[in-house]
Amino acid sequence: MPAKPSPPLPDPSNVVEVDARRLLCPLPLLRATSALERLPPATLLRLRATDPGIVQDLPAWCQVNGHQLLSLDREGGEWLGLIRKAAGPS
């Protein structure tokens, strides 16, 4: 079976960046929440974090709040999460 093509990468100019490096839980998620509250639905947010707990916390937080976790990748000592804000109130 052929591999599924990767979705196109988002336009970086339309992605809001939140730097939560060197912060421990729950601060990365609180920073993401604060940023998303000011943004319209379907906005993309990239969360940069170094707390290894983000691997469990970010998917659960997205599910509870109705956001879509598009990716969660490790680059060096950082985790990069790409989130699409929920269509309704979060």
N, C-alpha and C positions, 0 to 999 in steps of 0.2 A: 504494500500500500504506500503511495507516495506521501512524503511529509507535507503537512499542512503549511501553506505559506505564512510567514510572519506578518502580523498586522503592520500597517505603515507606522513609522515613528511619528509621534506628535510634533507639530511645529514648536520648536523651543521657545518662540516668542509668545506662545499661548499657554505656557506652563509656569505656574507660580512655584517658586522655590522656597522651601522652609529648611533652614539649617538648624538641626537639633543635635549636632555632633557634641560629644562630651557631656551630654545630659542623660540622666538615668530615668527610668520609668517612674512616674507617668508623664514626665515633662515632654518627651517627643510627641506624644499623642495630644497633650494639651496645646502645644504649639500648632499642631496640625488643625485641631478643632478651632482654635482662635482664627487662624488664617482662612479656613473654609467658611466660617460664619460671615465673613465680609465679601464672599465671592458668589457669583451667580451659579445656578445649577449647571452641571456638566463640565465645569471648569476642571482642568487638570492641575494636580499639585504633586510636586516631587519633594519627598521628605528624605533628607540626608540625616542618618543617625549612626552612632557608633555603639549604642547599647545593644548587645546581642539578644536581649529579650524582645526586640522589635520583631524578630522572626515569628514569634507566637502572638505578640500583642497586636501588630498591625492588621493581620488578616481577621482576627476576632473583632477588633474595633470597627473595621470596614463593614463587616457583616452586621453587627449590632446597629450601626448608624445608616445602613443602606448605601454606603459608598461602594464603588467598584475598585478593587485592587487589580490594577492592570499588570503590574510586575513588582517583584521584590528581588533585587540582585545585589550581590556583594561585589564591591570594587575596592580592592586592598583591604583596609581596616574599616570601611564604611559600608552601610547598607543603604541602597537607594530604592525607595518605594514610590511607585507612580500610581496615583489615586485619581479616579474621576468622581467628582462630588455628586451626591445623590440628586435626583431630579426634584425631590420635594424637600421640605424643611428637614434639617438634620438635628 
